[in-house]
C-alpha cells in the first residue's frame, strides 16, 4: 500500500471499506469523477466547518461541483502517488484544529516526508481498490501524525469532536463512488 510509504507511523487512523459489484476499472473511473455535489453530507459539514465561507481553492460551492480529488488538491492537498486502477494517495500539512485548518502547501512527497516543524500535523489518505472476485473492494484510510506533543494534544481534542463526522463523510464518499459505478454502462450494484 502506497500510504505506508508516506505516513508509516501515525497518531490517529481511520479506515472504511465497501465492496462494489463492479470491475475495478469502472470503480476507478467513478472514484476519479465523483463530486462533492454527490455527497450532500460532506457539503453541509464543510459549510459548517468554514461557516459557509470561502477557503483556499474557492467557495465551497465551486469546490463541490468539480471532482472531489481535484477539489482536495485545490484546497492544498498534494497528490503524491497514483497507481492506475489501484490506489491514489493525497497528503497535507495543517493545523486542523483551527477553523481555517491552516493548511501549508506541500511542494513534494519528499517535502511531506521530512516535514517536522513543531505545531503542525501531517495527514495522508488514500483510496484503494482491490479485486474481490468479480467485485471490487474500495477502501479509504486516513492517517494523522502530529509533529510535537502540543500539536498531538490539540489534534487529539479536535479528533474527539470531528471523528464521527469524518467517518460519516468517508462512508458517504464510498457510497457515492458505488452509485456512480453502478450508473455507468453495465453497472448493476444497488445501495
PyMOL commands that place a pseudoatom at each C-alpha (Angstrom):
pseudoatom trace, name=CA, resn=UNK, resi=1, chain=A, elem=C, hetatm=0, pos=[0.000, 0.000, 0.000]
pseudoatom trace, name=CA, resn=UNK, resi=2, chain=A, elem=C, hetatm=0, pos=[1.458, 3.361, -1.091]
pseudoatom trace, name=CA, resn=UNK, resi=3, chain=A, elem=C, hetatm=0, pos=[0.136, 5.143, 2.002]
pseudoatom trace, name=CA, resn=UNK, resi=4, chain=A, elem=C, hetatm=0, pos=[2.682, 3.186, 4.050]
pseudoatom trace, name=CA, resn=UNK, resi=5, chain=A, elem=C, hetatm=0, pos=[5.482, 4.924, 2.135]
pseudoatom trace, name=CA, resn=UNK, resi=6, chain=A, elem=C, hetatm=0, pos=[4.301, 8.402, 3.102]
pseudoatom trace, name=CA, resn=UNK, resi=7, chain=A, elem=C, hetatm=0, pos=[2.955, 8.014, 6.622]
pseudoatom trace, name=CA, resn=UNK, resi=8, chain=A, elem=C, hetatm=0, pos=[4.142, 4.699, 8.100]
pseudoatom trace, name=CA, resn=UNK, resi=9, chain=A, elem=C, hetatm=0, pos=[3.813, 5.994, 11.676]
pseudoatom trace, name=CA, resn=UNK, resi=10, chain=A, elem=C, hetatm=0, pos=[0.742, 7.863, 12.860]
pseudoatom trace, name=CA, resn=UNK, resi=11, chain=A, elem=C, hetatm=0, pos=[-1.117, 9.061, 15.945]
pseudoatom trace, name=CA, resn=UNK, resi=12, chain=A, elem=C, hetatm=0, pos=[-4.635, 8.607, 14.595]
pseudoatom trace, name=CA, resn=UNK, resi=13, chain=A, elem=C, hetatm=0, pos=[-6.087, 6.367, 11.913]
pseudoatom trace, name=CA, resn=UNK, resi=14, chain=A, elem=C, hetatm=0, pos=[-9.466, 5.650, 10.381]
pseudoatom trace, name=CA, resn=UNK, resi=15, chain=A, elem=C, hetatm=0, pos=[-10.371, 3.014, 7.780]
pseudoatom trace, name=CA, resn=UNK, resi=16, chain=A, elem=C, hetatm=0, pos=[-13.605, 2.439, 5.859]
pseudoatom trace, name=CA, resn=UNK, resi=17, chain=A, elem=C, hetatm=0, pos=[-14.373, -0.034, 3.072]
pseudoatom trace, name=CA, resn=UNK, resi=18, chain=A, elem=C, hetatm=0, pos=[-17.172, -1.105, 0.770]
pseudoatom trace, name=CA, resn=UNK, resi=19, chain=A, elem=C, hetatm=0, pos=[-17.464, -3.959, -1.714]
pseudoatom trace, name=CA, resn=UNK, resi=20, chain=A, elem=C, hetatm=0, pos=[-18.935, -2.846, -5.028]
pseudoatom trace, name=CA, resn=UNK, resi=21, chain=A, elem=C, hetatm=0, pos=[-20.406, -5.200, -7.624]
pseudoatom trace, name=CA, resn=UNK, resi=22, chain=A, elem=C, hetatm=0, pos=[-18.411, -3.687, -10.489]
pseudoatom trace, name=CA, resn=UNK, resi=23, chain=A, elem=C, hetatm=0, pos=[-14.999, -4.230, -12.095]
pseudoatom trace, name=CA, resn=UNK, resi=24, chain=A, elem=C, hetatm=0, pos=[-12.063, -2.259, -10.744]
pseudoatom trace, name=CA, resn=UNK, resi=25, chain=A, elem=C, hetatm=0, pos=[-11.782, -0.132, -13.923]
pseudoatom trace, name=CA, resn=UNK, resi=26, chain=A, elem=C, hetatm=0, pos=[-15.352, 1.161, -13.517]
pseudoatom trace, name=CA, resn=UNK, resi=27, chain=A, elem=C, hetatm=0, pos=[-14.900, 1.834, -9.799]
pseudoatom trace, name=CA, resn=UNK, resi=28, chain=A, elem=C, hetatm=0, pos=[-11.625, 3.660, -10.504]
pseudoatom trace, name=CA, resn=UNK, resi=29, chain=A, elem=C, hetatm=0, pos=[-13.331, 5.892, -13.072]
pseudoatom trace, name=CA, resn=UNK, resi=30, chain=A, elem=C, hetatm=0, pos=[-16.148, 6.637, -10.619]
pseudoatom trace, name=CA, resn=UNK, resi=31, chain=A, elem=C, hetatm=0, pos=[-13.641, 7.446, -7.859]
pseudoatom trace, name=CA, resn=UNK, resi=32, chain=A, elem=C, hetatm=0, pos=[-11.833, 9.907, -10.129]
pseudoatom trace, name=CA, resn=UNK, resi=33, chain=A, elem=C, hetatm=0, pos=[-15.089, 11.588, -11.248]
pseudoatom trace, name=CA, resn=UNK, resi=34, chain=A, elem=C, hetatm=0, pos=[-17.308, 11.716, -8.132]
pseudoatom trace, name=CA, resn=UNK, resi=35, chain=A, elem=C, hetatm=0, pos=[-18.003, 15.282, -6.981]
pseudoatom trace, name=CA, resn=UNK, resi=36, chain=A, elem=C, hetatm=0, pos=[-18.810, 16.836, -3.655]
pseudoatom trace, name=CA, resn=UNK, resi=37, chain=A, elem=C, hetatm=0, pos=[-22.303, 17.551, -5.027]
pseudoatom trace, name=CA, resn=UNK, resi=38, chain=A, elem=C, hetatm=0, pos=[-22.886, 13.791, -4.927]
pseudoatom trace, name=CA, resn=UNK, resi=39, chain=A, elem=C, hetatm=0, pos=[-22.108, 13.740, -1.206]
pseudoatom trace, name=CA, resn=UNK, resi=40, chain=A, elem=C, hetatm=0, pos=[-24.606, 16.142, 0.424]
pseudoatom trace, name=CA, resn=UNK, resi=41, chain=A, elem=C, hetatm=0, pos=[-23.453, 15.358, 3.966]
pseudoatom trace, name=CA, resn=UNK, resi=42, chain=A, elem=C, hetatm=0, pos=[-19.936, 16.465, 3.006]
pseudoatom trace, name=CA, resn=UNK, resi=43, chain=A, elem=C, hetatm=0, pos=[-21.191, 19.722, 1.544]
pseudoatom trace, name=CA, resn=UNK, resi=44, chain=A, elem=C, hetatm=0, pos=[-23.218, 20.519, 4.674]
pseudoatom trace, name=CA, resn=UNK, resi=45, chain=A, elem=C, hetatm=0, pos=[-20.442, 19.642, 7.101]
pseudoatom trace, name=CA, resn=UNK, resi=46, chain=A, elem=C, hetatm=0, pos=[-17.848, 21.614, 5.136]
pseudoatom trace, name=CA, resn=UNK, resi=47, chain=A, elem=C, hetatm=0, pos=[-20.189, 24.635, 5.134]
pseudoatom trace, name=CA, resn=UNK, resi=48, chain=A, elem=C, hetatm=0, pos=[-20.371, 24.318, 8.918]
pseudoatom trace, name=CA, resn=UNK, resi=49, chain=A, elem=C, hetatm=0, pos=[-16.598, 23.963, 9.200]
pseudoatom trace, name=CA, resn=UNK, resi=50, chain=A, elem=C, hetatm=0, pos=[-15.971, 27.130, 7.219]
pseudoatom trace, name=CA, resn=UNK, resi=51, chain=A, elem=C, hetatm=0, pos=[-19.154, 28.854, 8.418]
pseudoatom trace, name=CA, resn=UNK, resi=52, chain=A, elem=C, hetatm=0, pos=[-20.386, 28.868, 4.815]
pseudoatom trace, name=CA, resn=UNK, resi=53, chain=A, elem=C, hetatm=0, pos=[-17.438, 30.970, 3.744]
pseudoatom trace, name=CA, resn=UNK, resi=54, chain=A, elem=C, hetatm=0, pos=[-14.586, 30.832, 1.348]
pseudoatom trace, name=CA, resn=UNK, resi=55, chain=A, elem=C, hetatm=0, pos=[-11.367, 28.968, 1.886]
pseudoatom trace, name=CA, resn=UNK, resi=56, chain=A, elem=C, hetatm=0, pos=[-8.267, 28.280, -0.158]
pseudoatom trace, name=CA, resn=UNK, resi=57, chain=A, elem=C, hetatm=0, pos=[-9.410, 26.876, -3.504]
pseudoatom trace, name=CA, resn=UNK, resi=58, chain=A, elem=C, hetatm=0, pos=[-12.584, 28.945, -3.897]
pseudoatom trace, name=CA, resn=UNK, resi=59, chain=A, elem=C, hetatm=0, pos=[-16.021, 28.888, -2.352]
pseudoatom trace, name=CA, resn=UNK, resi=60, chain=A, elem=C, hetatm=0, pos=[-17.465, 25.656, -1.008]
pseudoatom trace, name=CA, resn=UNK, resi=61, chain=A, elem=C, hetatm=0, pos=[-19.994, 25.634, -3.895]
pseudoatom trace, name=CA, resn=UNK, resi=62, chain=A, elem=C, hetatm=0, pos=[-17.244, 25.980, -6.516]
pseudoatom trace, name=CA, resn=UNK, resi=63, chain=A, elem=C, hetatm=0, pos=[-15.279, 23.113, -4.991]
pseudoatom trace, name=CA, resn=UNK, resi=64, chain=A, elem=C, hetatm=0, pos=[-18.212, 20.703, -4.698]
pseudoatom trace, name=CA, resn=UNK, resi=65, chain=A, elem=C, hetatm=0, pos=[-19.051, 20.970, -8.408]
pseudoatom trace, name=CA, resn=UNK, resi=66, chain=A, elem=C, hetatm=0, pos=[-15.732, 19.513, -9.580]
pseudoatom trace, name=CA, resn=UNK, resi=67, chain=A, elem=C, hetatm=0, pos=[-14.287, 16.044, -8.974]
pseudoatom trace, name=CA, resn=UNK, resi=68, chain=A, elem=C, hetatm=0, pos=[-13.569, 15.643, -5.277]
pseudoatom trace, name=CA, resn=UNK, resi=69, chain=A, elem=C, hetatm=0, pos=[-9.953, 14.579, -5.697]
pseudoatom trace, name=CA, resn=UNK, resi=70, chain=A, elem=C, hetatm=0, pos=[-9.324, 17.703, -7.817]
pseudoatom trace, name=CA, resn=UNK, resi=71, chain=A, elem=C, hetatm=0, pos=[-11.078, 19.873, -5.213]
pseudoatom trace, name=CA, resn=UNK, resi=72, chain=A, elem=C, hetatm=0, pos=[-8.870, 18.473, -2.488]
pseudoatom trace, name=CA, resn=UNK, resi=73, chain=A, elem=C, hetatm=0, pos=[-5.779, 19.428, -4.463]
pseudoatom trace, name=CA, resn=UNK, resi=74, chain=A, elem=C, hetatm=0, pos=[-7.155, 22.962, -4.880]
pseudoatom trace, name=CA, resn=UNK, resi=75, chain=A, elem=C, hetatm=0, pos=[-7.524, 23.096, -1.073]
pseudoatom trace, name=CA, resn=UNK, resi=76, chain=A, elem=C, hetatm=0, pos=[-3.848, 22.298, -0.568]
pseudoatom trace, name=CA, resn=UNK, resi=77, chain=A, elem=C, hetatm=0, pos=[-3.628, 18.508, -0.604]
pseudoatom trace, name=CA, resn=UNK, resi=78, chain=A, elem=C, hetatm=0, pos=[-0.793, 17.114, -2.730]
pseudoatom trace, name=CA, resn=UNK, resi=79, chain=A, elem=C, hetatm=0, pos=[-1.203, 14.045, -4.914]
pseudoatom trace, name=CA, resn=UNK, resi=80, chain=A, elem=C, hetatm=0, pos=[1.940, 12.066, -4.059]
pseudoatom trace, name=CA, resn=UNK, resi=81, chain=A, elem=C, hetatm=0, pos=[1.153, 8.647, -5.513]
pseudoatom trace, name=CA, resn=UNK, resi=82, chain=A, elem=C, hetatm=0, pos=[-1.212, 7.190, -8.048]
pseudoatom trace, name=CA, resn=UNK, resi=83, chain=A, elem=C, hetatm=0, pos=[-1.228, 3.671, -9.366]
pseudoatom trace, name=CA, resn=UNK, resi=84, chain=A, elem=C, hetatm=0, pos=[-3.866, 3.432, -12.079]
pseudoatom trace, name=CA, resn=UNK, resi=85, chain=A, elem=C, hetatm=0, pos=[-6.954, 1.440, -11.051]
pseudoatom trace, name=CA, resn=UNK, resi=86, chain=A, elem=C, hetatm=0, pos=[-5.314, 0.547, -7.708]
pseudoatom trace, name=CA, resn=UNK, resi=87, chain=A, elem=C, hetatm=0, pos=[-4.554, 3.428, -5.329]
pseudoatom trace, name=CA, resn=UNK, resi=88, chain=A, elem=C, hetatm=0, pos=[-4.314, 7.194, -5.037]
pseudoatom trace, name=CA, resn=UNK, resi=89, chain=A, elem=C, hetatm=0, pos=[-2.632, 8.954, -2.088]
pseudoatom trace, name=CA, resn=UNK, resi=90, chain=A, elem=C, hetatm=0, pos=[-3.037, 12.599, -1.094]
pseudoatom trace, name=CA, resn=UNK, resi=91, chain=A, elem=C, hetatm=0, pos=[-1.255, 14.338, 1.770]
pseudoatom trace, name=CA, resn=UNK, resi=92, chain=A, elem=C, hetatm=0, pos=[-1.372, 17.674, 3.511]
pseudoatom trace, name=CA, resn=UNK, resi=93, chain=A, elem=C, hetatm=0, pos=[0.093, 19.526, 6.453]
pseudoatom trace, name=CA, resn=UNK, resi=94, chain=A, elem=C, hetatm=0, pos=[-2.141, 21.597, 8.669]
pseudoatom trace, name=CA, resn=UNK, resi=95, chain=A, elem=C, hetatm=0, pos=[-3.310, 22.881, 11.994]
pseudoatom trace, name=CA, resn=UNK, resi=96, chain=A, elem=C, hetatm=0, pos=[-6.612, 21.084, 11.594]
pseudoatom trace, name=CA, resn=UNK, resi=97, chain=A, elem=C, hetatm=0, pos=[-7.881, 22.176, 14.998]
pseudoatom trace, name=CA, resn=UNK, resi=98, chain=A, elem=C, hetatm=0, pos=[-8.112, 25.759, 13.696]
pseudoatom trace, name=CA, resn=UNK, resi=99, chain=A, elem=C, hetatm=0, pos=[-11.246, 26.959, 11.910]
pseudoatom trace, name=CA, resn=UNK, resi=100, chain=A, elem=C, hetatm=0, pos=[-9.358, 27.552, 8.649]
pseudoatom trace, name=CA, resn=UNK, resi=101, chain=A, elem=C, hetatm=0, pos=[-7.194, 24.409, 9.098]
pseudoatom trace, name=CA, resn=UNK, resi=102, chain=A, elem=C, hetatm=0, pos=[-4.033, 26.425, 8.475]
pseudoatom trace, name=CA, resn=UNK, resi=103, chain=A, elem=C, hetatm=0, pos=[-3.078, 24.197, 5.548]
pseudoatom trace, name=CA, resn=UNK, resi=104, chain=A, elem=C, hetatm=0, pos=[0.507, 24.543, 4.442]
pseudoatom trace, name=CA, resn=UNK, resi=105, chain=A, elem=C, hetatm=0, pos=[1.443, 23.882, 0.805]
pseudoatom trace, name=CA, resn=UNK, resi=106, chain=A, elem=C, hetatm=0, pos=[3.212, 20.574, 0.217]
pseudoatom trace, name=CA, resn=UNK, resi=107, chain=A, elem=C, hetatm=0, pos=[5.773, 21.025, -2.537]
pseudoatom trace, name=CA, resn=UNK, resi=108, chain=A, elem=C, hetatm=0, pos=[6.662, 17.369, -2.997]
pseudoatom trace, name=CA, resn=UNK, resi=109, chain=A, elem=C, hetatm=0, pos=[6.470, 13.907, -1.473]
pseudoatom trace, name=CA, resn=UNK, resi=110, chain=A, elem=C, hetatm=0, pos=[9.955, 14.488, -0.062]
pseudoatom trace, name=CA, resn=UNK, resi=111, chain=A, elem=C, hetatm=0, pos=[8.841, 17.801, 1.481]
pseudoatom trace, name=CA, resn=UNK, resi=112, chain=A, elem=C, hetatm=0, pos=[5.987, 15.975, 3.214]
pseudoatom trace, name=CA, resn=UNK, resi=113, chain=A, elem=C, hetatm=0, pos=[8.113, 13.054, 4.370]
pseudoatom trace, name=CA, resn=UNK, resi=114, chain=A, elem=C, hetatm=0, pos=[10.718, 15.266, 6.022]
pseudoatom trace, name=CA, resn=UNK, resi=115, chain=A, elem=C, hetatm=0, pos=[8.454, 17.956, 7.454]
pseudoatom trace, name=CA, resn=UNK, resi=116, chain=A, elem=C, hetatm=0, pos=[8.888, 18.183, 11.238]
pseudoatom trace, name=CA, resn=UNK, resi=117, chain=A, elem=C, hetatm=0, pos=[8.267, 21.820, 12.205]
pseudoatom trace, name=CA, resn=UNK, resi=118, chain=A, elem=C, hetatm=0, pos=[6.638, 21.901, 15.668]
pseudoatom trace, name=CA, resn=UNK, resi=119, chain=A, elem=C, hetatm=0, pos=[2.965, 22.827, 15.967]
pseudoatom trace, name=CA, resn=UNK, resi=120, chain=A, elem=C, hetatm=0, pos=[1.647, 21.045, 12.891]
pseudoatom trace, name=CA, resn=UNK, resi=121, chain=A, elem=C, hetatm=0, pos=[0.144, 17.714, 11.889]
pseudoatom trace, name=CA, resn=UNK, resi=122, chain=A, elem=C, hetatm=0, pos=[0.781, 15.726, 8.745]
pseudoatom trace, name=CA, resn=UNK, resi=123, chain=A, elem=C, hetatm=0, pos=[-2.206, 13.912, 7.239]
pseudoatom trace, name=CA, resn=UNK, resi=124, chain=A, elem=C, hetatm=0, pos=[-2.437, 11.385, 4.458]
pseudoatom trace, name=CA, resn=UNK, resi=125, chain=A, elem=C, hetatm=0, pos=[-5.286, 9.449, 2.978]
pseudoatom trace, name=CA, resn=UNK, resi=126, chain=A, elem=C, hetatm=0, pos=[-5.809, 7.002, 0.205]
pseudoatom trace, name=CA, resn=UNK, resi=127, chain=A, elem=C, hetatm=0, pos=[-8.455, 5.425, -1.935]
pseudoatom trace, name=CA, resn=UNK, resi=128, chain=A, elem=C, hetatm=0, pos=[-7.512, 1.838, -2.680]
pseudoatom trace, name=CA, resn=UNK, resi=129, chain=A, elem=C, hetatm=0, pos=[-9.156, -0.699, -4.974]
pseudoatom trace, name=CA, resn=UNK, resi=130, chain=A, elem=C, hetatm=0, pos=[-8.682, -4.459, -4.715]
pseudoatom trace, name=CA, resn=UNK, resi=131, chain=A, elem=C, hetatm=0, pos=[-10.304, -7.266, -6.676]
pseudoatom trace, name=CA, resn=UNK, resi=132, chain=A, elem=C, hetatm=0, pos=[-12.840, -9.278, -4.706]
pseudoatom trace, name=CA, resn=UNK, resi=133, chain=A, elem=C, hetatm=0, pos=[-13.921, -11.984, -7.130]
pseudoatom trace, name=CA, resn=UNK, resi=134, chain=A, elem=C, hetatm=0, pos=[-15.957, -10.189, -9.801]
pseudoatom trace, name=CA, resn=UNK, resi=135, chain=A, elem=C, hetatm=0, pos=[-16.488, -7.252, -7.435]
pseudoatom trace, name=CA, resn=UNK, resi=136, chain=A, elem=C, hetatm=0, pos=[-14.138, -4.528, -6.203]
pseudoatom trace, name=CA, resn=UNK, resi=137, chain=A, elem=C, hetatm=0, pos=[-13.273, -3.737, -2.602]
pseudoatom trace, name=CA, resn=UNK, resi=138, chain=A, elem=C, hetatm=0, pos=[-12.917, 0.031, -2.276]
pseudoatom trace, name=CA, resn=UNK, resi=139, chain=A, elem=C, hetatm=0, pos=[-11.296, 1.336, 0.888]
pseudoatom trace, name=CA, resn=UNK, resi=140, chain=A, elem=C, hetatm=0, pos=[-10.087, 4.611, 2.268]
pseudoatom trace, name=CA, resn=UNK, resi=141, chain=A, elem=C, hetatm=0, pos=[-7.637, 5.103, 5.086]
pseudoatom trace, name=CA, resn=UNK, resi=142, chain=A, elem=C, hetatm=0, pos=[-6.785, 8.359, 6.815]
pseudoatom trace, name=CA, resn=UNK, resi=143, chain=A, elem=C, hetatm=0, pos=[-3.669, 8.760, 8.968]
pseudoatom trace, name=CA, resn=UNK, resi=144, chain=A, elem=C, hetatm=0, pos=[-2.561, 11.738, 11.024]
pseudoatom trace, name=CA, resn=UNK, resi=145, chain=A, elem=C, hetatm=0, pos=[0.763, 12.345, 12.744]
pseudoatom trace, name=CA, resn=UNK, resi=146, chain=A, elem=C, hetatm=0, pos=[1.486, 15.440, 14.849]
pseudoatom trace, name=CA, resn=UNK, resi=147, chain=A, elem=C, hetatm=0, pos=[4.952, 16.965, 14.797]
pseudoatom trace, name=CA, resn=UNK, resi=148, chain=A, elem=C, hetatm=0, pos=[5.153, 17.524, 18.562]
pseudoatom trace, name=CA, resn=UNK, resi=149, chain=A, elem=C, hetatm=0, pos=[3.374, 16.820, 21.859]
pseudoatom trace, name=CA, resn=UNK, resi=150, chain=A, elem=C, hetatm=0, pos=[1.383, 20.078, 21.896]
pseudoatom trace, name=CA, resn=UNK, resi=151, chain=A, elem=C, hetatm=0, pos=[0.097, 19.540, 18.357]
pseudoatom trace, name=CA, resn=UNK, resi=152, chain=A, elem=C, hetatm=0, pos=[-0.723, 15.936, 19.310]
pseudoatom trace, name=CA, resn=UNK, resi=153, chain=A, elem=C, hetatm=0, pos=[-2.854, 17.166, 22.244]
pseudoatom trace, name=CA, resn=UNK, resi=154, chain=A, elem=C, hetatm=0, pos=[-4.602, 19.824, 20.139]
pseudoatom trace, name=CA, resn=UNK, resi=155, chain=A, elem=C, hetatm=0, pos=[-5.303, 17.379, 17.345]
pseudoatom trace, name=CA, resn=UNK, resi=156, chain=A, elem=C, hetatm=0, pos=[-6.479, 14.741, 19.847]
pseudoatom trace, name=CA, resn=UNK, resi=157, chain=A, elem=C, hetatm=0, pos=[-9.090, 17.129, 21.277]
pseudoatom trace, name=CA, resn=UNK, resi=158, chain=A, elem=C, hetatm=0, pos=[-10.185, 18.097, 17.760]
pseudoatom trace, name=CA, resn=UNK, resi=159, chain=A, elem=C, hetatm=0, pos=[-10.359, 14.423, 16.730]
pseudoatom trace, name=CA, resn=UNK, resi=160, chain=A, elem=C, hetatm=0, pos=[-12.694, 13.585, 19.622]
pseudoatom trace, name=CA, resn=UNK, resi=161, chain=A, elem=C, hetatm=0, pos=[-15.229, 16.015, 18.172]
pseudoatom trace, name=CA, resn=UNK, resi=162, chain=A, elem=C, hetatm=0, pos=[-14.658, 15.538, 14.448]
pseudoatom trace, name=CA, resn=UNK, resi=163, chain=A, elem=C, hetatm=0, pos=[-14.045, 11.794, 14.141]
pseudoatom trace, name=CA, resn=UNK, resi=164, chain=A, elem=C, hetatm=0, pos=[-17.697, 10.669, 13.899]
pseudoatom trace, name=CA, resn=UNK, resi=165, chain=A, elem=C, hetatm=0, pos=[-18.371, 13.303, 11.227]
pseudoatom trace, name=CA, resn=UNK, resi=166, chain=A, elem=C, hetatm=0, pos=[-15.160, 12.466, 9.404]
pseudoatom trace, name=CA, resn=UNK, resi=167, chain=A, elem=C, hetatm=0, pos=[-16.211, 8.812, 9.296]
pseudoatom trace, name=CA, resn=UNK, resi=168, chain=A, elem=C, hetatm=0, pos=[-19.684, 9.778, 8.077]
pseudoatom trace, name=CA, resn=UNK, resi=169, chain=A, elem=C, hetatm=0, pos=[-18.150, 11.740, 5.201]
pseudoatom trace, name=CA, resn=UNK, resi=170, chain=A, elem=C, hetatm=0, pos=[-15.865, 8.886, 4.198]
pseudoatom trace, name=CA, resn=UNK, resi=171, chain=A, elem=C, hetatm=0, pos=[-18.690, 6.333, 4.237]
pseudoatom trace, name=CA, resn=UNK, resi=172, chain=A, elem=C, hetatm=0, pos=[-20.871, 8.673, 2.168]
pseudoatom trace, name=CA, resn=UNK, resi=173, chain=A, elem=C, hetatm=0, pos=[-17.953, 9.177, -0.251]
pseudoatom trace, name=CA, resn=UNK, resi=174, chain=A, elem=C, hetatm=0, pos=[-17.567, 5.423, -0.765]
pseudoatom trace, name=CA, resn=UNK, resi=175, chain=A, elem=C, hetatm=0, pos=[-21.332, 5.066, -1.343]
pseudoatom trace, name=CA, resn=UNK, resi=176, chain=A, elem=C, hetatm=0, pos=[-21.275, 7.926, -3.879]
pseudoatom trace, name=CA, resn=UNK, resi=177, chain=A, elem=C, hetatm=0, pos=[-18.489, 6.167, -5.774]
pseudoatom trace, name=CA, resn=UNK, resi=178, chain=A, elem=C, hetatm=0, pos=[-20.514, 2.940, -5.683]
pseudoatom trace, name=CA, resn=UNK, resi=179, chain=A, elem=C, hetatm=0, pos=[-23.619, 4.731, -7.026]
pseudoatom trace, name=CA, resn=UNK, resi=180, chain=A, elem=C, hetatm=0, pos=[-21.615, 6.311, -9.831]
pseudoatom trace, name=CA, resn=UNK, resi=181, chain=A, elem=C, hetatm=0, pos=[-20.006, 2.965, -10.735]
pseudoatom trace, name=CA, resn=UNK, resi=182, chain=A, elem=C, hetatm=0, pos=[-23.457, 1.323, -10.767]
pseudoatom trace, name=CA, resn=UNK, resi=183, chain=A, elem=C, hetatm=0, pos=[-24.830, 4.075, -13.023]
pseudoatom trace, name=CA, resn=UNK, resi=184, chain=A, elem=C, hetatm=0, pos=[-22.052, 3.545, -15.576]
pseudoatom trace, name=CA, resn=UNK, resi=185, chain=A, elem=C, hetatm=0, pos=[-22.815, 1.330, -18.582]
pseudoatom trace, name=CA, resn=UNK, resi=186, chain=A, elem=C, hetatm=0, pos=[-23.005, -2.278, -17.375]
pseudoatom trace, name=CA, resn=UNK, resi=187, chain=A, elem=C, hetatm=0, pos=[-23.462, -1.261, -13.728]
pseudoatom trace, name=CA, resn=UNK, resi=188, chain=A, elem=C, hetatm=0, pos=[-25.782, -3.295, -11.522]
pseudoatom trace, name=CA, resn=UNK, resi=189, chain=A, elem=C, hetatm=0, pos=[-24.963, -2.509, -7.883]
pseudoatom trace, name=CA, resn=UNK, resi=190, chain=A, elem=C, hetatm=0, pos=[-27.729, -1.002, -5.767]
pseudoatom trace, name=CA, resn=UNK, resi=191, chain=A, elem=C, hetatm=0, pos=[-27.244, 0.661, -2.409]
for i in range(1, 191): cmd.bond("trace and resi %d" % i, "trace and resi %d" % (i + 1))
show_as sticks, trace
zoom trace
